Amino acid sequence: MPQFLLRLLPIKSLKGTLELKPHEDPFIDGLRGFSVVMVIAFHTLFAVHLAFKGQPEKFQAFLNQFPDWTHVIFGFDKAVDIFFMISAYLLGSSLMKQSQKGRVGIRTFYSHRIGRIYPLFLVALLIYGLPTGAYFLEVAWHNLLFIDNYTFTTIIPVGWSLSVEMQCYLLLPFLMIALFRTNHTLVWLLLLVLLSVVIRWQITVAHPEVYTTPFIDYLSNIRDPAEYMRLLYESTPARFGSFVIGLMWAHLEPSANKWSINATTANALWVLCFGTAVATLFFPSYVADAYYYQVFNETVNQAVIVFHRTIFALSMLGVVLLVRAKPNSGIMKYFRLSLSVSFWRPFSRLAFPAYLFHFPFIAIAWLLVIRNTQIETIAIPTLFMSVIAMIITSLLVLWFSLPLHYKIEKPGIAWGKRIGDRWLPNKPAD
């Protein structure tokens, strides 16, 4: 292969992302990688809604091409909840191990997080922000302090979710220390999950318009979705429940393989959990003639809005814990193996740059597929075109993310660890 093609196609770097390191878990890698693909698929289709925002009838015609069972893709935004769970699980497990050794390094925890997040985040902030000119100078500090999900001034399209994570990271070491000092860790975690549900319920009580409005009205320009997004989609009080459920995962997993449960029961429970998680992906419905809107009930809608993300996260908790408990039993074995294949590993390894930068490549992919820059004259994309746009986006995202991972992300992680280990050594957190 010519040298210039090798430079354009960093095959060697891509092969490096396929390698499984000794400390890595292929199942977790697969779950994270699949979640990245979920986000790309969701936003690729949601881009059609943005293009047809002034022509909602065109968006509905686009959706009508999809078989009913594929509407689950429009719930793939719940991949963010999986990200929250995985982050909480990994960090919670690490802090648990530190506690068992008699010390929790709070300062090193923060330095590692800063090194992990800030270098690549700053690059993304500049790339997205500088073209906005004065607006960037006005609101950049909101993003730098990760409070943009409260001020509704997110510069990076997915920056709000990173802000939710960073706010949870801020409290995580202290929360874990408090939990370590009680013999009722699971009870307290369940109470925190309950608190997250109560908060969502109170938000709907204080703002009844978020549940008296059918979600389809937001897509049809009947009502501005900004209030719904601000209150229930992008705010930390409304989204921290999935993070806490990730901590439950970290707490329960060490004992999962000791559960006295037979294979038949485990498989039945797994199917129930997985089926429930999939069912929640059908809300909200983007299709105007969905049965949900034909029999629309405000009380039911309020309950669904309050509970659907918590039910999804708890169902996913059941899915992963049962896989841990019975990794070689029936359907759980095949689920584990399907997520452990190396195909998912590049998406997992490049998850952060892919998450930050997939939006521009969605636009490029659709331009390549549609070959028309005049939104008013764009024909309704076909289902086949949507699949091609997803594939092109995924390939471009991986290609762009590789140098960011090796040149910025990995050095930033190493820098954060050096700062934490050399200048902020672990000390007992009393």
Secondary structure, 3 states (H helix, E strand, C coil): CCHHHHHHCCHHHHHHHHCCCCCCCHHHHHHHHHHHHHHHHHHHHHHHHHHCCCCHHHHHHHHCCCCHHHHHHHHHHHHHHHHHHHHHHHHHHHHHHHHHCCCCCHHHHHHHHHHHHHHHHHHHHHHHHHHHCHHHHHHHHHHHCCCHHHHCCCCCCCHHHHHHHHHHHHHHHHHHHHHHCCCCHHHHHHHHHHHHHHHHHHHHHHCCHHHHCCHHHHHCCCCCCHHHHHHHHCCHHHHCHHHHHHHHHHHHHHHHCCCCCCHHHHHHHHHHHHHHHHHHCCCCCCCCCCHHHHCCCHHHHHHHHHHHHHHHHHHHHHHHHHHHHCCCCHHHHHHHHHHHCHHHHHHHHCHHHHHHHHHHHHHHHHHHHHCCCCHHHCCCCCHHHHHHHHHHHHHHHHHHHHHHHHHHHHHHHHHHHHHHHHHCCCCCCC
